Amino acid sequence: MTARSNTNTHKGETDLLFHTWILDSYVMAGKKYPPGKKEQEDYILFNEDLTYFSKSEGKEEGGTYILNTNGAYVLMIDKKGEKIKAYIISISKQSLVLKYDFDEIKDIEMHYKRSILIKD
């Protein structure tokens, strides 16, 4: 399966996603919480070749992804073919906020920070 980027945005805007994002906090019902003990090293790496690697609760996985800027989401497809949809709530040079399309965590915002801040 070949992943393609369905984007009509400027290259600079989509380039913001291509980086390693470290889980910084969760926001539920307007309250901010730090990652739990199991999530201390969680991250997502989005590569320009539309592959990703992630670590969640100690479990590492990877695959391909589709970036849909019109719908403001990333669809990640792991090596088993399972799909994970994450809506992009906001993105900047320093932060990424995602909401995953899972019933159990649908109302939780996942806040990530860039692994190394870049200078303008």
N, C-alpha and C positions, 0 to 999 in steps of 0.2 A: 504494500500500500504506500502510495506517495502522499505526503502531506503537503498541502499548498497553503499559502497565506492568502486569505480572501480580504485584502486590504485596499482601500482607496485613500489612505492617508499619506501624508508626506513621509519619506523615508526616516527623517529625524524623529518623528513621533513613534514609529514602530521600533526604532532602534533602542528606545528606552527599556523595552522588555528584555532585550538580549543581554542578560547578566545573571549573576548569582544573587538570589534574594534569600535572606536569612529571616526566619520567623521571629518577629519581635513581640507581638502581643495579639490578643483576641479582644474583640469588642462584642459584648452581648447586652442587649437592652440598654445601650448607652453607657455601659460600664466597661472599663478596660481591665484586662487580666493578663498577667505574664504567662509565658508558656509553662506548662507543667514539666515535671522532672524528665519525663520520657521525650518531650519535644524540645529540649534544650539545644539540640544540634540540627533541628529540622531546617531544610532549605529547598529551594527550587532553582535549577539552572536552566535558563532558556537560551539555546544556541541559535545563531543566525541560520544554520542549515535545517531549522525546524525540528531539531531533536531536543529532548529535555532529559534531565536527571533530577531526582529528588530523594530526599530522606524524610520519612515521616514516622515518628515514634520508633526510631532505630531501623526501620525497614527502608532499604534503598531500592529504587526502581528507575526505569527509564523507558523511553519510547519516542514517539513523534508527537507533534502537536500541530493544530491548525489555529491560526490567529484570525479571528473575525472581528474587525474593528467596527463594522456596521452594527453588529449585535453586542459589541463590547465584551467578548468572551474569548477564552482559550479552551480548546477542546484537546485534552491530552489522551493519547491512545498508547497504553502500555504494550509490552512485548507479547502479552497474552491476548491482545485485542480489546481489553476492557477500556471503556471510555470514562473520563472524568471531565466534567464541564465546570469551569470556574469563570464567574462574571468579574470583569475588571471594574471595580468601583472607582478607583483612582490610581493614577500612576504619575510619578515624577522622577527626577534623577535620583532622589534619595529614598523614595518609598513606593510600595505597591500594596494595594488593598484589594483582596479577592473575597468573593463569596462563592463557596462551592455548592453545586446543585445536588446535594445529598439531603434527604429528609432530616437526618439526625443533626446536621449542622447548618441547615439552610439559612437560619437567622443569625449566624455568627460571621462577623467580618474577621478575616485573617490579615493581620498587618505585618508586612515584611519590610525589612530595610536592606538597602544595597550593601553588599559585602565590603566594598571599598568605595567611598564617595569620590566622585570625579569633580574636577574643578572646571569652572566655565572658561 
